[in-house]
Amino acid sequence: MQNQPKLAYAKIKEGFVLLSSGLFTEAIDTLQSISLAQLPDSVKREYYSVIARTYYDLADYNRDPQFTSQHTTKGNAYLDSALLYVNENTNEYWAIESLRRMKKKDWKGAKYAFTYWMNNFDLPRHFDAIATSSLGYIYSLTGYEDKAIEYLILAAIADIKNATKETVALRNLANALFQRGDKKRAYRYIIMALEDATYYNARHRKIEIATILPIIEGERLAVVEAQKTKLIYYIVASTFLSVLVLAFLIIIYRQLKKITKIRKILQNTVNEQKELNSNLSEANQIKEEYIGYFFNVNSEYIEKMDDFQKHVFRKISARQFDDLHTLLKNTNLKKERQLLFHRFDEIFLKLFPNFIAEFNKLFPDEHQVVLKKGELLNSELRIFALIRLGITDNEKIAKFLNFSVTTIYTYKTKTKSKSYFREAFDEKIMDIKAF
């Protein structure tokens, strides 16, 4: 359709998803690629609000005095721009104005703005969650812990009612309860916040939670250790009472069993986190390479199409129809496809330089792949290269390689039948490491 306002609006939403996942560079690149010329005010307002939010979250994530200040200043400037495109008597205006005052550390003005907004407007649940969470944050900073907890509870409830996998209110509530000494609920809430962040894969939220969770968990384990010590004292004091000694030994055994179970769970969690971090790092590098590859290929394709279109128009204008027929007849789509495959092979082997060697280890010598002169990958290897990148749908693979779905299925079945690992062949392909 080439509807520019809708294209811009889609990119704004994409930018919001990226910043919510902690992909700040990608969010900023996406948002800054939008041309604001001739866009309606509502789209401009949302654009400036989202890019301001990106810089604010980046400042919170960065926590470096120099860069945090720079990011916050940029966020303030974008938020000032957003105010130019919104009516004062709207929820959107007070959402922006309240946030602007809070980010400029005008706590009194921000508290007034959020309170006025809540008292004079019918707030949708999403805005209600934002307003109450922000007021809880302000009251916490200004020393009103009871009010802070009250508003953070309201914000967490609003997030649940709105089915929002957001962690800020629940995380701050857990921290406030921990400071008050309510360690049991603090631990329960911080675990819930971590589950939400993990569900949405919000990297910056997981890191923020990770700064609080070990402290709360440490205190919780200290309580368990204190209980264990207390039980030992009871046993010593009850040495002469055999029945009580036996009872206390049973209790100690159960507590030690729980502690061991908890330690195993924590160790498994740490191991899973390490594996997750490794997979995320690999996935990010693969993503960056193929995003660059995607843009380069599309840019080159658009340039070729543009040149081809101009050439066709010139031939039509000059009524050189025979030349036009020859031009179309000589257009070599097969060559273009081979060039596309070659570029794909180069990028893939850059990411997985040992792919062919590791692939051949899955087969006896007589069935190992031997490439022809000048080949980087052949059709068989490309199929499993795409699978290694996470593309498992036969139809998608067939479209990319210009094969039928039946051909792809035949390739896969024939290849697996020659392998040492017929039943676990796909798992072995996924185990091939990048770089």
N, C-alpha and C positions, 0 to 999 in steps of 0.2 A: 504493500500500500504506500510505502514511503511517507507515512504520516509522521512528520517530525515531532509534534507534541507528544504523540503516543510512544514514539521511539525514545524520546528523552525521558518520559515518565517510566518506561520499562527499565531504562538504565539507572534511574534514581532508585527504583525498587531493588535492582540488582546490587547497587552500591550499598543499600541498607542491609541486605543479606550478608554481603561480604564483611562489612564492619561488625555485624553481630557475631560473625564467626571469628573475629580477630584478624582477618586478612586486610589490614589497614592499607598497605601499599596498593593492593588490587582494588580496594574500594576507592581510594583517591584517584588512581588512574582511570577507573571507569567513570567516576563523576566528572573529572576534569576533561573527559573526552566529549562532554555534552556542550553543544552550542546553544546559548540561551536566547539568541536572536529570534524574535517573532514567536516566542513561547508565551502562553498565557500566564498571568500573575500567579495563579494557583500552583502551576508547575514550578515557577521560579521560587516561590516561597518554600515548597517542599524540597527543592534542590538545595537551597541555602541552609535549610534546617538539617538535612541529612549530612551535608559535608561539614557543617559545624559540629554535629554529633560525632562524626568520624575523628575530627581533630581533638575533641574533648576526651573521647575514649582512648585515643592514642596517647594523650598526655597522662591519663590515669595509668595506662599500661606501662609507659616509659619510666615515669618516676625519676627522671634525671633533672636536676634543677635548671640546667640550661635549656634542654629540649622541651621539657614540660611547659616552661614559660612561653616558648615560641609557639608550641602547638595550641596552648590555651588562647594566646593572642589571636592566632588565625581563626580559631573557633569563634571568638567574640566578634571578630570582623564579619564573618559570614552570618552570624546570628543577627547582627545589626542590619545587614542587607536583607535578611528574611523579613524583618519588621516592616520594610518598605512595601511589601506586597500582601499585607494582611489587614483586614478590618479590625479596629480596636474592640468592637463588641462581639468577639468570637472566642471560642475555646482555643483556637489555634494561636491567636494573638497572645493570650495570657500564658499559654504553655511556653511560647518563645520568650516573652518578657520576664517571666518568673525564672526561667533557666538562665537568661542573660544576667540577671541580678545575682543569682547564686554563683555563677562562674566568675563574676567580678568580685566575689567575696563580700558583697553587700548583704550581710546576713539579715540585718533588720529589714531592709527593703525587700529582700527575697521572701522572708517570712510573711511580710504584709501582702506581697503579690500572690503567693500561693494561697494564703488564707482568703483574700478577696476573691480570687478565682473560684475557690471551692464554695464560698458562701453565696455567690451571685450568679453562678452558671450551673446548668445541668450537665455534669461531667460524664462522658462515656466511661466505661470501666477502665479502658486503657489509660485515659487521662487521669482518672481517679488514682490509679496505681502510681503514676508518675508524681502526682502532687503529694500524696501521702508519704511516699518513699523519700522525696526531696525534703519535706518538712521534718521527717524523722532524722535525716542526715543533718539538717540545720540545727535542730534541737540538741542532737548529740554533740555537735561541735561547740555549741554555746553553753553546755553544761546542764541541760534539762533532760536527764536520763529517763525519767518516768514518761515524759511527753514523747521522747524519742522512741522508746519501746512501744508506746501506744500507737504512734503513727506508722512505725515499721510493721506492726502486726496488721494494721488496716491495709497497708500496701501489699503484704504477702497474701492476705485474703483476696484482695482484688486481682492479683496475678493468678491465683488458683481459679477464681470465678471466670477469668478471661482466658483460661487455658494458655497462659503465657509461660514458656519455659525460660523465665528470667530469673536471675540469681541474686541480684543486687540487694533487694529488700530482705530476703531470707538470710543472705550472708551477713548483712549488717545487723539483723536481729539476733543471729547466733552470736556474733561478737559482743553485742550489748548484754545479752543474757550471761555470757561467759564472764564478762567484767563484773557482773552483779553476783556471780557465784552459782548461777543455775547451770551447772556443767552438763547435767544429763540432757536437758532440752537443747542446750547450745550444741552439743555433739549431734543430736538427732537432726537439728535444722541444718547444720553445716554439711552433713552427709546428704540430705535432700537437695541442698543447693548444688553440691558436686554432681549428683545424679542428673539434675536438670542441665548443668553445663556440659556434661558428657553426652547427654542425649542430643543436644544441639551442636556439640563439638565447638563450643565457644572457647577458643584457646585462651584468650586474655582473661575470661572469667575463671577458667580452671587454674590459671596461674595466681590470680587474686585469692582464690579459695585456698590454694596451696600454701599461702603465707600465714593463714589462720589455722588451718586444719591440724598441722603438727603440734601447735601449742595446745589446742583443745584436746587432741588425742593424747598428748603427753600428760596433761593433767588427769585425764580419765584413767590412763594406765597407772599414774601415781596413786590414784584412789584405790585401784585394784591391788597395787603393791602394798598400800597401807592396810587394806583389809587382810591381806595375806599375813603381814607382820602381826597384826592384832590377833589373828587366829593362833599364830605360833605362841604368843604370850599366854593365851588362854590354856594352851596345851601344857606349857611349863608349869603354870599355876595349878593345873589339875592333875599333876603327875600321880598323886596317890589315889585318884579316883579312876579306876580302870575303865568303868563304863563310859565316863565322860571323855577319857582319853581316846577311846575307840570312836566315839561320836565325832570328836574334833578331827581325828585322822580322816574320817570319811569326808567331812566338810572340806578339809584341806585338799584332799585328793580331787574333789569335784572342782574346787577353785583353780587348782593347777591345771586340770584338764581344760577348763574354759580359757585360761590364759594361753595355754599351748595352742588351742584352737584359734584364738584371736591372733596370736603371733603368726600362725600359718597363713591365716587369711590376709594379714598385713603383708607378709612376705610375698604371697601370691599377687597381691595388689601391686606391690612395688615392681615385681617381675613383669606383670602385665603392662604397667605404666612404661617401663623401659622399652618393651617390645612395641608399644603403641607409639612412643616417641620416635623409635627407629623407623617404623612404618610411615609415620607422618613426615619425617625428614625426607625419606625416599620418595613419597608421594608428591611432596612439594617440589622437589627437584625435577621429577618427571613432568609435573604440571607446568612448571616454568619453561622447560625445554619445548614441550608441545604447544604451549600457548604462543611462544615465539615462532615456532614452526607454522602454526595455523595462520597467524597474521602475515607472515612472509609469503606463504603460498597464496593466500587470498589476495594480498596486495599485488603480487605478480600476475595472478589470474585476471584481476580487474584491469590492470594496465594492458594486458594482452587483448582483453575483450574491447577495451577502449580503442586501441590501435586498430583492431579488426573492424570495429564499427565505423570508425572514420574512413577506413579504406573502402568498405562496402558503400558508404554514402557517396564517396567521391566517384566510384564506378557507376553508381546509379545516376548521379547528377550528370555524368558525362555520357550516360546511356551506353556504357561499355559492357553490355550484358554478356558477351562472350568471355571477356576478361573476368567478369564476376563469376560466371559459371566455372571457369578454370580455377579461380581463387578458392571457391567453395570445395571444388573437387580435390584440390591439393591440400586442403586443411587436414593435417595428420593428427587425429585425436588419439590414435594408438601411441604415437610418440609422446604426446602430452601426458598420457596416463603412465607411460614408462618413466618419464621424468618425475612425475609425482611419486611413483613407487621408489625411485632412486633416492629422492629427498627423504622419504619416510625411512628407508633403510639406513641412511646416514645418521639421522637423528636417533633412531632406535639403537643402533650399535654404539653410538656415543654414550647412551644411557646404560646399555647392557653390553659392554665390550666382550664379555665372556659367554654371551648367550649361545653362540653356535657350538663352542666347546662343551658347555654344560648340557646342551640339548643332545649332542652326540653320545654323552655318557649314559644316556637312557636306553641305548640300543647296542646290540651286538655289532661287531666290526662290519659285517656284511650289509647291515641296514643303516649305517651312519650316512649322514648327508655329505655329499661332495659337490661343492659349488663349481659351476663353469667359470671359465676365465672372464673376468669383468663383473661377475655377479657379487653383490653384497649379501642379499638374501634371495631365496627362490620362493615360489608360491607356497610351498609347504611350510617353510620357516616363517613367512609373513603371517600365515593363519595363526600360528602359535605365538608369534610376537604380539599380535593384537590381543590374544587371550591373556598374555602376561600383563598387558596394559589394562586389563579389566574389561575388555570388550568380548563378552561370551555369547552374545546373540548371533546365531548363524546368519540371520537375514542381514544384520548390519555388516558383518564381515563380508558377506557375499556382495553387497552393494559397493563396499570400498574396493574390493579386488576385482569387480566386474565379472563375478562368477555366479552361477546359480546356487541356490541353497543346497540343492542335491549334491552339487560338486563339492561344496564345503564339507558337508556331512561325510561324503565318501573319502575325502582327504583325511579328515580327522579319524575316521574309523580305521582306515588302512594304516595310518601312522601308528595309532595306539596298538594295533594288533602285532606290530613288529617290536614293540618295546618290552623291556624287562618288567615294566610297571603298568600293566594294562588297566588295572582297577584304579590305581592312584596316579594316573598319568598327568591329569590336570593339576593336582596338588604339587607334583614334582616341577611342573612348568612354573607355577606361582612361587616356588621356593628359589628360583634362580634370582640372585641378587643383582641390583644395579650397581654400577660403578665398581 
